[in-house]
Amino acid sequence: MPANRSDYDHKRRRNDRPGYSDTVRSTIITGASRGLGAALVDECLLAGDRVLALSRRFRDHPPADGPPSGRPPPGRLVLRPTDLADPASLPTAAELAAFLGRDPASAIMLVHNAGVFEPFGPIGSLDAAAVRTAVAVNLTAPMLLTNTLLSCPLRDRQLTVVYISSSAAHQVGGGRSVYGSTKRAGELFFETLAMEHQDDPRVRVIIADPGIMDTDMQATVREHALHDAYFPGRERFIARHQRGELPSPARVARQLLTSWRQ
Ligand SMILES: NC(=O)c1ccc[n+]([C@@H]2O[C@H](COP(=O)([O-])OP(=O)(O)OC[C@H]3O[C@@H](n4cnc5c(N)ncnc54)[C@H](OP(=O)(O)O)[C@@H]3O)[C@@H](O)[C@H]2O)c1
């Protein structure tokens, strides 16, 4: 079940506060090509946001349940090719500031969604390049991007920073050492961000576990669960898929955005 780590959500704001719901939000989403990230982009566009999508690649067709016109109005969606494994590929403060504009009433949301599950396996067998990539995508890129955004002149604008984590951050399970470690370290970074801004009513930090959902990442997890007896609790992942219990990323995105915007 999708869940916010609301214990770190120090400043829950309501949509009906002045300057929040009636203005165009500027939303930055990583990992926008598929899965939860693509669904979040669709939902944010439907809600009227301006969206900066950071991805290595992008869909070349509108989603089936996307905007009625098929494509968002010009300027509402900026597709910015980014390899999150390469810090040099991340947007600069000047680029972010140009996207955000200067409207003081326009709220800002940054969603660190991109993630990689690999490498899976016992420590000692891990591919070194895959370890570096996982740390870069799951941890370093969210740290650097947040640091860059907070260096921009945000003035009195409302800022919500979301880190998409996983229950794996809190389970010591064989084979998932890298994925779980990066998510747990990411949580600590964003808990620290929340602490640093606990007296700042403009800044809200959310750590969200979307729960198991029907995406490519979950298919990768299932592959390991099917073929690798080393995977603890492997039957649960296979059975939930066989019973058709995995929610679509579109459904999860709607639930998450509804809760983040309350
Ligand atoms: N699926 C689940 O059951 C589940 C459960 C708990 C938590 N989560 C978390 O939810 C988030 C979304 O997961 P998902 O299931 O939607 O994953 P997914 O289907 O595998 O999609 C991952 C996204 O991250 C992007 N990405 C990966 N490496 C990248 C890189 N180097 N540079 C730029 N983008 C990169 C991918 O883009 P490319 O197309 O370029 O690869 C893709 O858009 C992740 O943080 C994940 O840890 C997922």
The ligand as a Tripos MOL2 file, in Angstrom:
@<TRIPOS>MOLECULE
LIG
   48    52     1     0     0
SMALL
NO_CHARGES

@<TRIPOS>ATOM
      1 N1          8.2510   -1.3070   -8.7040 N.am      1 LIG1
      2 C1          8.1270   -1.5460   -7.4080 C.2       1 LIG1
      3 O1          7.4950   -2.5300   -7.0250 O.2       1 LIG1
      4 C2          8.7430   -0.6010   -6.4010 C.ar      1 LIG1
      5 C3          8.5820   -0.8780   -5.0360 C.ar      1 LIG1
      6 C4          9.1220    0.0050   -4.0950 C.ar      1 LIG1
      7 C5          9.8090    1.1380   -4.5210 C.ar      1 LIG1
      8 N2          9.9680    1.3700   -5.8590 N.ar      1 LIG1
      9 C6         10.6910    2.5910   -6.2530 C.3       1 LIG1
     10 O2          9.8460    3.3550   -7.1060 O.3       1 LIG1
     11 C7         10.6440    4.1090   -8.0310 C.3       1 LIG1
     12 C8         10.1500    3.8870   -9.4510 C.3       1 LIG1
     13 O3         10.3180    2.4950   -9.7200 O.3       1 LIG1
     14 P1          9.6940    1.8020  -11.0200 P.3       1 LIG1
     15 O4          9.1970    0.4910  -10.5720 O.co2     1 LIG1
     16 O5          8.7910    2.7410  -11.7470 O.co2     1 LIG1
     17 O6         11.0440    1.5550  -11.8460 O.3       1 LIG1
     18 P2         11.2430    1.2360  -13.4080 P.3       1 LIG1
     19 O7          9.9740    0.8020  -14.0310 O.co2     1 LIG1
     20 O8         12.4150    0.3260  -13.4810 O.co2     1 LIG1
     21 O9         11.6380    2.6660  -13.9820 O.3       1 LIG1
     22 C9         12.8130    3.2620  -13.4980 C.3       1 LIG1
     23 C10        12.9530    4.6700  -14.0620 C.3       1 LIG1
     24 O10        14.2340    5.1720  -13.6200 O.3       1 LIG1
     25 C11        14.9450    5.6080  -14.7750 C.3       1 LIG1
     26 N3         16.3900    5.4500  -14.6680 N.ar      1 LIG1
     27 C12        17.1050    4.3620  -14.3210 C.ar      1 LIG1
     28 N4         18.4080    4.6190  -14.4600 N.ar      1 LIG1
     29 C13        18.5230    5.8850  -14.9180 C.ar      1 LIG1
     30 C14        19.6020    6.7230  -15.2740 C.ar      1 LIG1
     31 N5         20.8880    6.3060  -15.2040 N.pl3     1 LIG1
     32 N6         19.3560    7.9780  -15.6990 N.ar      1 LIG1
     33 C15        18.0750    8.4160  -15.8180 C.ar      1 LIG1
     34 N7         17.0030    7.6750  -15.5100 N.ar      1 LIG1
     35 C16        17.2310    6.4240  -15.0670 C.ar      1 LIG1
     36 C17        14.4320    4.7200  -15.8910 C.3       1 LIG1
     37 O11        14.7350    5.3360  -17.1170 O.3       1 LIG1
     38 P3         15.3910    4.5320  -18.3570 P.3       1 LIG1
     39 O12        14.2310    4.2390  -19.2420 O.co2     1 LIG1
     40 O13        16.3460    5.5120  -18.9320 O.co2     1 LIG1
     41 O14        16.0620    3.2970  -17.8200 O.co2     1 LIG1
     42 C18        12.9480    4.6620  -15.5800 C.3       1 LIG1
     43 O15        12.2860    5.8270  -16.0680 O.3       1 LIG1
     44 C19        12.0950    3.6610   -7.8090 C.3       1 LIG1
     45 O16        12.7680    4.6040   -7.0110 O.3       1 LIG1
     46 C20        11.9500    2.3470   -7.0670 C.3       1 LIG1
     47 O17        13.0700    2.0600   -6.2580 O.3       1 LIG1
     48 C21         9.4560    0.5390   -6.8010 C.ar      1 LIG1
@<TRIPOS>BOND
     1     1     2 1
     2     2     3 2
     3     2     4 1
     4     4     5 ar
     5     4    48 ar
     6     5     6 ar
     7     6     7 ar
     8     7     8 ar
     9     8     9 1
    10     8    48 ar
    11     9    10 1
    12     9    46 1
    13    10    11 1
    14    11    12 1
    15    11    44 1
    16    12    13 1
    17    13    14 1
    18    14    15 2
    19    14    16 1
    20    14    17 1
    21    17    18 1
    22    18    19 2
    23    18    20 1
    24    18    21 1
    25    21    22 1
    26    22    23 1
    27    23    24 1
    28    23    42 1
    29    24    25 1
    30    25    26 1
    31    25    36 1
    32    26    27 ar
    33    26    35 ar
    34    27    28 ar
    35    28    29 ar
    36    29    30 ar
    37    29    35 ar
    38    30    31 1
    39    30    32 ar
    40    32    33 ar
    41    33    34 ar
    42    34    35 ar
    43    36    37 1
    44    36    42 1
    45    37    38 1
    46    38    39 2
    47    38    40 1
    48    38    41 1
    49    42    43 1
    50    44    45 1
    51    44    46 1
    52    46    47 1
@<TRIPOS>SUBSTRUCTURE
     1 LIG1         1 GROUP 0 **** ****
